[in-house]
Amino acid sequence: MNDRPNDIKRIRPEIPKARVHDQMSSEERFQNATLRPIVKLQNPLLIEVFKSYIIKRKNVFHNLSLEKRLLYIENAVNKDMKFRNSVRGMIVGHFTVDEYLQYNIDSSAYNKRIANLIRERLISQVQLFDKPKETIDIL
């Protein structure tokens, strides 16, 4: 039996701080009930995708100061269309049909929310993107 909507929702992590109540706008409700859990679920993939992004751009990221690294992340999410569309797809692909229909009502506003969530998540984990220390084999 195919129960895709419930299967998709079942694998999402709960986020106790992401409250949903009647006084919220529909956009904020969608962000807290749908977007935040999906972004959290996809976090390991988002981390690896950004690591790959850094490598494909010749590891310039690793030579930057912390402040410039944060700007680098912001620019990747906000200005690099290919990267932005790729990570957006990782989120939208986890919608149920009903969630997609809601998203489609104002995709522009939701896309901004998705970008903000991803940017903040990557920035909060910037230490994960440090270049690995090379090991030295002692003979």
Steps between C-alpha positions, in 0.01 A plus 500: 500500500631844404469747786756756378365806687510326838830325424661834414368669814598206721872530417518872578658596830291685755608851586349600835599866458320523163156572639187525288194695617195677361644852524779420254491588135460205264858556380642484852287196580628325185857594590474354850290194420657401168818685402692486829455123549598429139810722518601329825443157342712598200780657708761224444442518124511882501836487682649259246360697206660818633832321556486390138413857397815623678720240326354575157592863551868419562482507882514881510270481802778350714724805456236746619455661840194399700317817398571435132397135537161611628465732200608215271219281638251785467603565139483130412144470630372839384683569174620172347188396309622147428584431865185669629276303265677178588453535876145628453424180309630296794234664715208513255556134413393412855162672477175311495268586212292721731812680622612552142162652414536736797858584395384569145258769621791733579818316403701823492436573868562138596821489297631794703414316820672184374813699408504671841466170686776334297732801527455519879550125538825505298628808682427345839713201400782687326762311706403181312645651184852543636757335281597166651846494651733286299631204691868428507608139492794430724723224369 
